[in-house]
Amino acid sequence: MTKMSFVKIAAMAALGAVVSITGAQAADFPSKDIKIIVPFAPGGAVDVTSRIIAEYANKHLNGIKVVVENRAGGGGVVGQTYAANAKADGYTVLAMTSSVVTNPVLKKTGYKVADFAPVALYTLDPEVIVVPTNSPFKTAQDFVAEAKKRPINTVVAGIATSHHLSGLALEDAAGIKFNYIPTSGFGAQLQAIMGGHAEAALWPFGETKKHAEAGSVRILAVADDAHLAAFPNIPTWKEAGMNLVRWPTFRGWAVPKGTPEEAVAFLSDLLGKVNQDKEYVARMTDYGYPLAYKDAKGFADVVADYAKVTSEVVAKHGLQKK
């Protein structure tokens, strides 16, 4: 045997060993706890839904646990960067929201959306226009009429978030104007509305439902093609004359690109099993989070559609990073 042949055989054997080890590791998945990285502060919709999911997912894991870890900062960039740079082994999962699509377009980040592999979608949460209980805007039509005369002081989670972009899309579609007040953290946004420091808010319904039911705030209109089951008399944005049908916030799981397919499939199936749990469904519905499970491919399609819609808004308003 020549020296060159020996080198080739040794290299092939080493490669085979690596593939064998990787395959065995994937087949044994999971063998330790799985971290869900929530790139926002505790208390918001992503955090709350992630903790509910973890509770029910743990029923299926025979002692292994799904644990939630908050890594807030930079409108999601801190946690998203951490997840993008994590080992691609399935044990670090990102609680993925629309900001993963928009942050790399609008800011300088160390990742892009293509650095993540979608695992599964679990909610599509429609945007709502919310006002204080004592607001002079009694109807969505009142709101639209005034917003055509002057900008309405409106709380959003941050500039270039899905909620801010929904406002820009409304400006384009309905000819209304907002003066955006970026406020980090849902608790602070709620205080701004309840304290009368802002005239309106653009929020996902899931975060709004409990407060609207308690009478702390009022919902004027919903960005969906159907009425809300919990508030059937609330008009859709289109019915209110805003010429925009849907604007949902998506929430799902994603992992670093290159994660073994077996691990992705396991995680996707796990979220699917959770979605079939009647107690989980009842709890999420009670909170107001509209369930919309889709597997990895279905979630990838949702992400692609959102990227297309938001890219048009971003381009029109010149929000791309310089």
N, C-alpha and C positions, 0 to 999 in steps of 0.2 A: 504494500500500500504506500502510495506517495505521501509526502508531507502535506501537500495541498489537499488530497482526498481526506486525510485524517482531520484537517482543520474544518473542512466542510461538514463532515459527519458530526464532529464535536459541536459545531455551531447549530446544526439541525437538532441535535439531541437537547441542547440547552434551550432552544426555542420551544421544542416540544414540552420540555419540563415546565417552562413558564406558562404555556397555554394550558397544560394539565392542571397546574396549581390554580390559575385564574378560574378555570372551569369548575374546579372543585369548590373554590371559595364561593362562586356564584350559586352552585348547587346547594351549598350549605346555608345560603342566605335566608333569614338573618340569624346570626349567631351572637349578636350583642345588641344593645339598645340603639334605637334609631333617633337621631336628633332632627326636629323640625325647627328650622331657623325662621323666626318671625322678624322681619326687618323693620318692625314698628314697635312703639311702646305698648306696654300692657294696657288692656281695657278697650282697645279698638276692635273693629269687626274681624280683622285678620287674626288677632290674638285670641279673641273669644271663640271663634269657629275652630281654630287650631286646637285649643284645649278641649273643646267638646269632642272633636274627632279623635284626639289622642286617647281620651277616656274610653271610647267605644272600640277603637282599634286594638287597645291592649287586651280586650276580651279574646282576641283571635291569635295571640302571640305566645302563649304557653310560657309565661314568665319573663320574656323579653318585653321591653317597654318602648313606646313612642314617647319621647320627652320633648317639651317645648322650650326653646331657648330664644329670648328676645335679644336682638342686636340692632337697636334703633339708631337712626342718625342719617342725615343727608337725604331725607325724603325716601328712605329705603335703600340708599346706595351702600351704606355700611354693611348691613346684613346680606344684601345681594352680592356684594364683592366677596364677603367671607364664604358664601355658599358656592360661588363660581370657582373659587380657588381651592375648595375642599377636595379631598381625595374622591375620585369617581368610583366609589364602591357601594353606593346605595345607602350608606349610613348617615349621610348628611343630606337632608331634603329641604328645599326652599319652599316656604309658603309663598307661592308666586301670585302676584297681582299685576294689574295693567302697568304699574310703574316700571316693571322689568323691561317692558317694551319702550316706554317713553324716556326713561332716565338716560340711556346711552345716546339718544338722539338730541336731548336737550342739555345734557351736562357732560363734563369730562369724567368718564368712568373707566375702570379697568376691565370692563366686561361688555359684551353685547348680548342681545337676546339669543343669538345662535350658540352661545356658550352653555346653554341649558337644554336639557332634554325634557319635554313635557311628560308628566306621569299620568295625571288625571285631573279633571275639573270637578269641583264639587258645588260651587254656586255661581249663578249669574244674577247679580243684585241690581235692580233698576235704580237709576238716579231719581231723586225727588227734590222739589223746591219746597223749602220749609221756611216758616215765618214765626215770630213770637206769637203767643196766644192773643195778646192785645194789639196785634198789628192792624193798621187801617186797611190792609189788603184782605178783604173778606173772601175774595174769589181769585182764581187764577187770571181771569179776565181783568180784574182790577190791577193786578200785578203787571200784566203785559202792557196795559194802557199807560201806567206810570213809567214803566221801564223804557217805553218809546219816547218819553219826554226827557228823562234824565237817568244817569247811571244809578242803579240800586246798590247800596252798600251790602256786599254779600260775602259771607264767610266761606272759605274753601280750605281744604287740608294743606294746600301749598300751591305755589305757581307751577304750572305744567303737570300737575297731578291730573288724574282722570276727571276729577270734579271741576277743576279749572278749565280743562279742555271741553267739558260738556257745556260750560258757560259760553265759551268762545263759539262752539257749534251753534248754540242758541242765538247768539248775537248775529251770526251769519244767516241763520234760517228764519228768524223772526223779526230781525231789525230792532232788537232791544239792546240795552246796555247795562253792564255791571261794573261796579267799582269793587275789585276783588280785595278781600282782607285775608291774606294767608295766615292761618293759625294752626300750629302744630298740636296734634292730639285732640281726639274727639271731645274729651272732657272740657278743654279750654274753648272749643268751638261752641259746645252746648251752653257754657256760661255766657259767652258773648251774645248768643241769641236770647237766652232767658233774662239776661241783665239789660237787654235793650241796647247793646253796644253795636249791633248790626241789624240791618233790616230783614235779611234773609240768609239762607244757607243752601248750598248744593251738597247733598249728602246721599249716600246709598240708603235704600229703604231699610235694610237690615239693622243699621245703627239707629234709625229713626223710630222704628215701630213702637218700642216700649214707651218712649217719651211722648209720642203722639197719643198713645192709648191712655197715658196718665194725665194728659191735658197740659203738659209742659210746653209743647210746641204744636203748631198746626201744619199739616201737609196741604199744599195748594194743588200740586199736579205731579204725575208720575211719568217717567220716560219709558213707557212700555206700550205694546199694542193691545193690552188688555187691562181691565181695572184690577186694583188690588183686592184680593179676597177679604182682607181685614178692614179695608176702607172702600167699599164698592162705589161710594158716591164721589170719590175723588176723580177728577177728569184726567185723561192722559194728556201729555204735552200737545199732541196733535189736536185733540178736542178743544184744548185751550187756545188754539190758534198759533202755536209756536212752530208748526211745520217741521217738527222733528219727531220721528216715531219712537226709536229705541236708543237708549244709552245705558248699557249695563256695565257694572264693575265685575270683572271675573276674579275668582279665587280658586286656586288649585295647588297641586304639588308639582315640583320640578326637581331635577337632579343635575349635577354637573355633566356636561357632554362627555361621552365615553364610558358612562356607567354601564355595566354589563346588562344585556337585554333581559336576562333572567331576573335581575334585581328590579328593573323597571316594571316587568310584568307582575312580579310579586306585589310591589307597592301599589300598582294600579288595581290589581285584584283586591288588595286589602281595603282600599278606599271604596271599591265597589261593594264589598261585603258590609262595610259600615253603612253605606247608603241604603242597604236593604233592611237595616235594623229599625223596627217600628218605633222603638223608644227614641232612637236618634232622630228619626224623621220628625216625630212629634215635637221634640225639643228644639230642633232647628226651625221648624215652622212656627213654633211659639215665639221664638226670638225675632222671626221675620226674615230669615235668610232663605231665599228661594233655592231649593235644591235643583241641581242640573248636572248630574253625574255624566261625564264622558271619559272614555279611556284615553290612552296616550295619543292616538291618532286624532280622535275627536277634539281633544284639548288643543292639539297643535293647529287644527283648523280655526278654532276660536281665536287663538293668539294671532294667527296670520290675518284674519279678518279685522281684528282690532288694530293691528299695525297699519293696515291699509287706510282705515277710516281716520285714525289719529294723524297719520302722516300728512293727509290733506289739510287738516286743521293747522297742524304745526307749520307747514309750508306757507299757507295763506297768511298766517300771522307772524311769520318771520322768527319763529322761536328756536330754530336750530342752533346748536352750539356753534360759536364762532371759532 
